[in-house]
Every structure is written in C-alpha cells, then in structure tokens.
Amino acid sequence: MSYRFPRLFFALAVSLSLAACAASHSAEDQAAAPPFVDDHGVLRVPEKSPLRKELAVAPVEVRNAPHAMEFPAQVESDPARTINVQAPLTGRVVQLKVGLGDHVSRNQLLAVIDSGDMAQAYADVAKANDALALANKQLDRAHGVQQAGGNAVKDLESAQSAYNQAKAEQARAQTRLNSFTSEGGSGAARSIQITAPTSGTITALNIAQGAFANDPTAVLMTIADLGSVWITANVPEADVGHVAKGQAVDATLMAFPSEEFHGQVTFVNAVLQADTRRDLVRATFANPDGRLKPNMFAKIRIAIPQPAQVFVPESALLMNNDSTTVFVEVSPWAFERRTVDLSYDETSGTRVLKGLKAGDRVIVKGGVLLND
C-alpha cells in the first residue's frame, strides 16, 4: 500500500505533462498557421491555413460580347401602310358599309355619299361632250366649205380652234369626274362611292350613316395594313450614337411577356425632340397574325457590338463601402485587393471596364473570407 500512492501520483504527473505538451504543440500549430497574413497589402494564405480548402481561383474570361441596351417603346402602325380616306366632294352619307376594326380588301365599297357636287360633275361632262360634238360638226362643215372655195382660211382656223378648246374642256371635265369615282368607274349621277384604296383594318372611323361630310379635307376613316408594324422607342441622347439603321432588334410586350419578337431598325430620326432630349427610333416587325396592336407598350433590346473585354462571375465581386473589389492572385496563394469598374449586368458574368486585364487570376469562391 505504501508504494501504490507514489506510483499513482507519478502516473498522474506524467499524464498532465503529456497533455500540457500536446496543448502547447496544438497552440503552436495554430499560431504558426493563421487563416491569412496581411503582408503590406498582400494577403498570403499559409500552407496549413484552412482557407486553402475554401478558396477557388480562376482566370478571368475575355470575350467579344455585345451589350444589350433596353428602351421603352410603343407599337405603331407603319405610316407607309396607313391611308386616311377622305371624300372628294361634300355630301350626305347615305350608306356606311364598314365598322371600326373591320378588315377590308382593296376596292371594297366603304360608303356611299349623295352629293350635289357630284351631280354637277356629271353635268359638266355631259355639256363638254355636247360642246365637243358641236365643235366637231362645225369643223367638218368649215372644211367642206373651204374645199368648195367658199370659205376664208380664217374661218377654218376659227372652227379648228373652237374644236380644240371643246376637246380640252371635255377631257378636263371627264378627268375631274374620274377622280371622284373609284378607279374611273361610274355610279348614280348624285352618288360618290368611297372604296378602299388598299387592304387593311379600319383603325379609325369618323362618320356615321346619315351624317353630312361638309369638309372634303376631313378624314372619314383610316385604313392600316397591320401585316407589318413599327415599334417606336425614345432613345436618350447619350445612347443615340450606338443605334443605326439595319441593327437587329428584339422586343417583349406586356401582352405577351413570355415571347420575344424580332425586327430591324428602319428609321432613326435626324432631329432630337427638344423637350425630352430623346430620339425616335423605329423598328419594323412582321405581324402576320395581327397580335401586335398599335399603342401596345413594349420594351426593345438592341445588341451593341463591343470590343473584347474582361468578364468575371458575380461570385468574385466584393462590396467595400462605395467601391467594388476583387482579389487578384499575384503569386501562388498570395492576393491583393483591386478596385474594378463595372459596366452592366450581363446574362453570363459581369463586364469589367477597368481594373483587370487578360491573364489575371481572381478568387471566384470564398473571397468574402478574406474581406475584412
């Protein structure tokens, strides 16, 4: 019994000594391998640092990627495919054959107007025809008398002049009447038949049956061929220089949010709007099914060619106060913080305008662990 207690105390002392040595070695290991060391702005990750398993480093990507600029826009009918229908003479609308939104074909009857002026035009033609016939008879008679030697030359010349004038007046009256009748056709002596000058849709209707059309300059209705439409955008002055005729355009509409329509820039206004400092840019879109309706809101996207530029994944970007930074590898497991200037959000990666160059390697994962 006397020897057992000294042995027990000795074993306990040895155990405590070994535990103290192990703890000392562990503390030394931890002190020898901190997560990273700041060496005058260069962050070095020691060999035994646990961060080496958390960090991922990759080279930056350099590619030619066009930049898609987006602008609010609106669907419009193409002016080259839109016609305002007017009455050539005043009168009362006795028949209206179409309604708003109807699709019409070329030469289809739209309306009939009862017009006193039209009756006058027919009367002018009838009088001109009668005068021409009389002048022709007088000219023939003058030729016969002159050949018999009983008429002076001046009388023949006078008859010839009267015939020429009557012929010119008849042509004028007939041409005027033809301009009031579609395609030179004829109708009742007092009626004007308004026919469609082109195929399309009635997008505006300003008359009703029984109403008087007293102003020949007033628009009765508007026909628009909506098989092709314009989508017009207001482009800010700062971006106008990037847009040119012929560029491809993609459009999305509130009515069809899951679809994308494709067109082409066909018009860039030569003059900016003075009040908004924006320029009108119009793109033509095929519309065979008529789903693109005038006055619909849209958003267009124009791909602007760009030179080769550096792209990094968003995971490489770190926010520091008001600046954006990345960690750039300067040597194996040594990094420096670098401020970058970014352009715009892209579908794949972020475009870097300043701060990185081809060949640079950056931390693309775990950089936040170094972001103190």
Beta strands, then each sheet from edge to edge (+ up, - down):
strand 1: 37-39
strand 2: 42-44
strand 3: 56-59
strand 4: 61-63
strand 5: 67-77
strand 6: 82-86
strand 7: 91-96
strand 8: 103-104
strand 9: 109-114
strand 10: 191-195
strand 11: 200-205
strand 12: 212-213
strand 13: 219-224
strand 14: 228-236
strand 15: 248-253
strand 16: 256-268
strand 17: 278-286
strand 18: 297-304
strand 19: 309-312
strand 20: 318-320
strand 21: 323-331
strand 22: 334-339
strand 23: 341-345
strand 24: 350-354
strand 25: 361-365
sheet 1: 1+ 2- 22+ 21- 20+
sheet 2: 3+ 25-
sheet 3: 4+ 19- 24+ 23-
sheet 4: 5+ 14- 17+ 16- 15+ 18- 5+
sheet 5: 6+ 13- 11+ 8-
sheet 6: 10+ 9- 7+ 12-
end
